[in-house]
Amino acid sequence: MVAIIEETLKNQHLNIFLVEDDDGDAKAIFRAFSKAKVTSPILRAYDGQEALETLRAENGRTKLSSPFILLLDLNMPRMDGIQFLKELRNDPKLQKSIVFILTTSKSERDKNAAYNLNVAGYIVKETAGVDFLKLINLIDSYRHLIELPE
């Protein structure tokens, strides 16, 4: 099931799409967004398959409106993060999506695979810290500095 937190944006309209199967990590990320007073709408999917269905408006799901930034876990059931990225990059409508990996994996193989699929950043959850506040501030700064295609 997809959970939505909707608020009005002050500046640039940008959705945050969290693809994370761990409820504890997801709650910590939501708390960090709240603490940082980031008002972007946040949508959550529990695995890569659900995320693709949402991005493509399949199986009765409401399509996520653009532009958006994806925060993607790698280790998930049904479809993991690397499989999801491959699907995303092979889809002409979705291939330009901005993706930050947010994972526990320190594997060089995972890092290389992610960067080969054009992620904006690879962040190890342990490094980001329990409250994820630095990560959220980074993403909020990023969204204010970049110009996204329509």
HELIX and SHEET records of a PDB file:
HELIX    1   1 ASP A   23  LYS A   35  1                                  13    
HELIX    2   2 GLY A   48  ARG A   56  1                                   9    
HELIX    3   3 GLY A   81  ARG A   89  1                                   9    
HELIX    4   4 GLU A  108  ASN A  116  1                                   9    
HELIX    5   5 LYS A  125  ALA A  128  1                                   4    
HELIX    6   6 LEU A  133  LEU A  145  1                                  13    
SHEET    1   A 6 ALA A   3  ILE A   5  0                                        
SHEET    2   A 6 ILE A  42  ALA A  45 -1                                        
SHEET    3   A 6 ASN A  15  VAL A  19  1                                        
SHEET    4   A 6 PHE A  68  LEU A  72  1                                        
SHEET    5   A 6 ILE A  98  THR A 103  1                                        
SHEET    6   A 6 GLY A 121  VAL A 124  1                                        
END                                                                             
